[in-house]
């Protein structure tokens, strides 16, 4: 049964199926399993790992860890005993489903005496804090707290695998890792950040094992690409310390590959992390070194030209946050010329042009040239961008510009549109979520704000 469940989970991962669908497929194929066990297997957790994830919910709320054991969980999963109301609520939160999906008491839908639904609220997530200890009623209130939507235990698993590398479930070759990375990138592009974060530990583990076994430049370059994606993801969800670790490893493995495209991509990721730390001069040096290396390679392929364009955009953005207006605007011109080169090499007119223009909006925003940011942004439309993440990013960038201009109604409208395109761009990026929360607090009666607040906190 365990082997069959694992095969189903791996197949679902390849199809980018969510955990709930995976659990339902396991239950259909292995009817001997009860739902609580099927959901654990859908996440790929052992019983100790599931209990650690459960304990992380309590730790995130500042509560003592629950005195659970693998034997207790085994009895719950086999139906010989049932979890208490509090543990049942926490299990619902852990697996993100209502109690009946786990074969638990449906009366958990009822509102508790503390006034909070104990199973249907979003789970304890990144950014939440609490100072309550012990009181069961207050525990249930905390377990219903609302924060950003990436569960804290998923973030902690990424941190853990960076500290203590795991053994892969099964060896994977270069092609299999490339396919897994493609799935993860599709999750990034479609705003499925919780799924992406949940899968990062396994991806990084398998890719590292593949690169070490093969020892080839291509293997190291692919491993660096996996760490690049982890860096972009951790940066997006506001985990700069984790992003710095993944960026450092990406640069290490990219250098080992000797591939100027891989080293350029990893340098861009590291540069953006350094910029968020306020280390603009160091970030600029890292990015410029990669630009020079690509220049020396001759920019003969679309991949080289695309990486070069992205590096120049990152360099301009870094200069803008350092207050170097002349340098930033000069590099914007370089970025447009790089986009033209990419279009010629890729035989696609306009390739890269919208990407650069969207960066221009950010650059003018950083320079506090709000009028220019809005002017450039008005020349862009969602049809120019192929992925939900980029379309959502267009609207969040415009929302930032409107917010900077002191126009909250326009900012709310852009955020609402961004949420429809890519919910995680609003819900899971701390800087954007802060605007949404400010709108809810200070402008609750403006058109669209109530709808935006409900969408973000759903």
N, C-alpha and C positions, 0 to 999 in steps of 0.2 A: 504493500500500500504506500509506504514511504517513497519507494522508487518510482512508482507510477505518478504520485503527486509531484515529485521533483521534475519528471519529464514534462508534465503539463505546465508547471510553472516556467520552465525554460522555454517551452514553446510560446507561452503567453508573453514572456519578456521579448522574444524575437518579434512578436506582433504588436508590441507596445500596448498590450491589454492591461487595464487597471487591475489592482489587487482584488477588488470585489468580483470582477468577471472571472479572474483566475480561480478564486475560491469556489464560485458556482460551477466552473468546469471540473474542478477536482471532485466536488460533491456528486456531480452527475456521473463521473467516470468511476468513482470509488464510493459507492453508497454505504459501505461499512463505516465510513468516517462520520462523526458528528460535526456540525458546523463550526464549533469553537476550535476544533483541531484543524479543520480544513482552512480556516482563515489564517491560522499560524503558519501552516505549510505554504499558503499562497504568498506569504511574505518571505519565505525561505528561512525562518527562524527555528532554532532549536528551542526547547522549553526554557533553558537558562537564558537564552538571548531574548525571548519574549518577556520573561520576568524582568530582565534588565531594562527593556524598553518601557515596561509598566512602571518600574521604579523611577525612571527618568521623568515621567509625568509628575510624580510626587516631588522629586527634587526641584524641578522647574518651578513648582509652586511654593517652594520653601518649606515643604512638609517632610516629616520623617519617612524614610522608605518603608513600604508595607512589609510585614513579616511573612511574605509568601515563599513557597518552596516549589521546586519542580514536581514533587509528589502531589502537592495541592492542585497544581495546574493539570496534572495528569488525571486526577479524579474529576475535576471539572469537565475536562475534555471528553472523558469516557462516560459522563453522566452519572457517576456513582455518588457524587455530592454536587451541590450547587453553590456558586459564589454568593457572598453577601451582597446586599443592595449596593454598597459602596464599591466593592470589587467589580460587580457586574457593570456598573456605570463606567468605571475606569476601563474595562475591557471594551465596551462600546466605543469609548473615546480612542483607545489604542488602535482599533481596527476600523474606526470611522464609519460605523454602520449602526442602525437601530438594533435594539435587543433581540427582536424576533429573528433577525438574520443570523444571530449567533446561537439561537435556540435557548435564549434567556427569557426571563419574565417580561411580557409586554407591558406590565404596569409601570415599568421604568419610564414610560412616556409621561406619567403623572408628574405634576409639579410638586416639589418637595416643600417642606415647611419653611425653608429659607428663601423660597420664591424663585428658585432656578430649576429649569429642567435639567435632570442629571444625566441625560444621555444624548440629547440632540444638539447641544451647543457645540461650537467648534472646540477642538481639543486644546490643551495647554500647549502653547507654541512659542517660537522665538520672540523675545522681547517682553515676556510677561514677568511680573515680579509679585511677590507676596510676602507677608510677614506673619502669617497665621500659623499656629502650631496646634495640632491635636484635635480640636473640637470637630466632631463628625459633621455637624451642620455646616460649619465654615469650610470644612474640607470639600463638601459637595458644591458649595458656592465657588470655591477656587477651581474645582474640576470643570466648572462651566464657564470659566473666564474666557475672554475674547482677546486675541492678539493677532499677530501675523499668522499666515496659514501654513507655514512649513513646520511640521511637528518637531519639537526640540530633540526628540530621540533620534530622528533621522539625521539631523545636523551632527549630533554627538557621534553617530556611527561613522560619519565621514572623518571626524576628528580622530576617532579611535583607530581607524585603519591607517591613517597617516602616522600615528604614533607606534602602533604595533601591527605590522603587515600580516595579513591572514594567508592561509593556504587556500589556493583556488579549489572550488568544488571538483573541477575536472580540467585537465589541460586543454587550452584552446589554441588554434593556430592563427596566423596573421589574418587570414580571410574572415574567420569567426569574430576576431576582435574588431576588425573594420566594420563588420555588420552590426555588432553591438554598439559601436561608436556612432554609426549612422542612426540607429534607433534613438540613442541618447540625444543626438543633435536634433532629431525630429521632435523630441519632447521639449527641448529648449525652444525651438522655433514655433511650437504650438502652445507655448505657455503652460506646459504640464510640469511645473517645477517640482511639486511634491514627488511625483513619480521619478523624475530625473534624479533628485537628491537621494531618494530611496535606493536607486540602482547604482549610484556612484561607487560605493565601497566594493561591490562585486566587479564592476568594470575596471577600476584601478587595480584591483588584486589580480584579475585575469590578465590584464594587459602587461603588468609588471612581470608576471610569470612567463608570459610569451616572449617578451623582449629579452629576459635573462636567458631563457633556453635557446633562443635563436641567435642572439648576439649580433644581429645584422643591423646595418644602418637603417633599413626600412622598419625594423622592429622598434628601434629606439625612437624613430620619428613618430611612429604610430602611438607609442606610449606617451610621448610628449604632447601629442594632440589630445589624448584623453585628459591629461592634467591641464591643458589649456581650457578645455570645456569645463572642468571642475572649477578652475579659477574664475572664469566668466560667471558661472552659476553662483559661487560663493560671494563674489563681488556684488552681484545683482541683489541677493537676498540679505545683504548687510552683514556678512561675516568676514571682515577684512583680515583677521588673524589667520583664519583657515585659508583664505585666498592667497595670502602671502606664502604659506607653506606649499600649496599646490603650484603656485607660480615659480617658486625657486626650483622645485623638482622638474617642472616643465623645461626650464632653461637648462638644467643639468643634462636631462636626457636628449634634448634637442641638440646641444653642443656635441654630445656623444655620437649623434647621427651624422653630423657633418653636413646636413642638408640646410642650405640657406633659407628655404621656405619655412622649414620647421623652426629654425632659430629665430626667424623674423616673427612668426606667429607667437612664439613663447616670449620673445622680448616685448611685443605689444602687450601681452597679458600682464607681464611683470611691471611694465611701465605704468599701466593704468592702476595697478595696485599701489605702486609707489606714489602716484599722483593723489590717490585718496588719503594717503598718509601725510600729505602736504610736502613731500620730498620732490618738488618739481624739478630741481636741477639734476638730481640723480635719475629721475624718470626720463628726462630729456636725453641724458647721456646714454642710457640703456637703449632707448628707441633709435637714437641717431647711429649708434654702432651697428644696429641691425639694418638700418637704411643703407649705410655705406657698404655693408657686406652684400646686400642684394644688388646694389649698383654695380659692384665689382663682378657679380655673376652675370651681368649683362641684360637682365630682364627680358629673357627670350621666350618665356612661356606665360600663358595666362595665369598660372598659379603664382609665379614670381611677381607678375604685374599686380595681381590682386592683393597679395601680401604687402607689396610696396605701397600701394594706395592706402591700405588700412593703417600702415605704420605712419605715413605722412599725416593722415587725419588725426591719429593719436598724438603725434608730435604737436600739431596745431592746437589740439584741445588742451594739452598740457601747458603750452605757452599761454593760452588764454586764462587758465586758472592761476598762472604765475603773474598775471597782469601785464604780460608782454603783448600789447595790442599789435604793434607793427610786425613782430615775429609771427604771431598767430595768423594775421590776415595774409602775410606773405606766403605762409605755408598752405593756406587755403587755396591760393593760386596754384601751388605745386600739386596739391591733391587733385584739382580739376584736370591738370595736365596728365597726372597719373591715371585718372579715370579714362581720359581719351586714349592713352596708350593701351590700357586694358581692353577697351572697345575694339581697337584695331587687332590686337592679338587674338581676342576671342571671337572676332568677326560678328560682334553684336553691337550695333550702334546704340550708344547711350549706356552701355554696361558700366555700372559703378557711379554714374552721374547722380542718381537719386541718393545713393549712400553718402556721397560727399556733401550733398546739399543738406541732408539731415544733420550731419556733423556740423555744418555751418550754423544751423539753428542753435545747437548746443554751445558753439564757440561764442556767438554773439550774446547768448544768455550769460555765459561765464564772464564776458567782458562788461556785463550790465548794459549792453546796447539793445534794449528791449525792442525798440522799433524795428531795428534791422532783423532781429530774430523772428519777429512776427511777419515781416515782409518776406523773408526767405521761406518761412513755413507756409505762407499762403500760396506759394508757387508749387507746393507739393500736394499730392493726393494719395489715398491708400492704394489705388491701382498701380502705383509705381513700385510697390514693395511686395515681394512674393510670399512672405510669411506673416502669420498673425503676430509674432513677436515684433517684427519691424513695423507693422501697421499700428500696433499698440504703442510702440515707441514714438512714432510720429505724433500721436495724440497726447502722450504724456509730456513730450518735449514742448508742444504748443501750450499745454496746460501750465507748465512751469513759467513759460514766457508771459502768459496772461496773468498768472499769479504775481509775477514780478512787476507787471504793469499796473497792479491794483485793480484788476477786473475779475472778481471772484465768480461772477455768473458765467463768464466765458470759460474760466478755468474748470468749473464744474461740468460744463457741457463737454469739454474735451476729455475729461477723466471718465465721464459716463460712456462716451464713445470708445475710449481706450479699453474700458472694462469689457465692453461687448466684443471687441476684437481679441483681447488677450488679458483675461482677468488677473493673471499673476503680475502683469506690469503695473497694476494699480495696487493690488492687495499685498504683494510680497516685496516690493521695493521700498525700503524704509523712507527714502526721501519723498517718494510720490505718495505713499500712504500718509505721511505727515500732512501733506496738502489736503488730502481727502478728510482727515480727522479735523484739521483746522476749519475746513468748510462746514463740517457737521457741528462744530462747537460754536463758531462765530457767525455763520451765515445759514442757519438751519432752514430759513423760510425762502431762500432764493430758489428759483425754478431749477429742478433737477437735483438739488442737494439731498433731499430726503430719499429720492430714488437711488442716488449714488451711495449714500450711507447704508441703505438696506442691502444693496448689491455687494458692497465691500465686506460687510460684516455677516453676510449669509453663511 
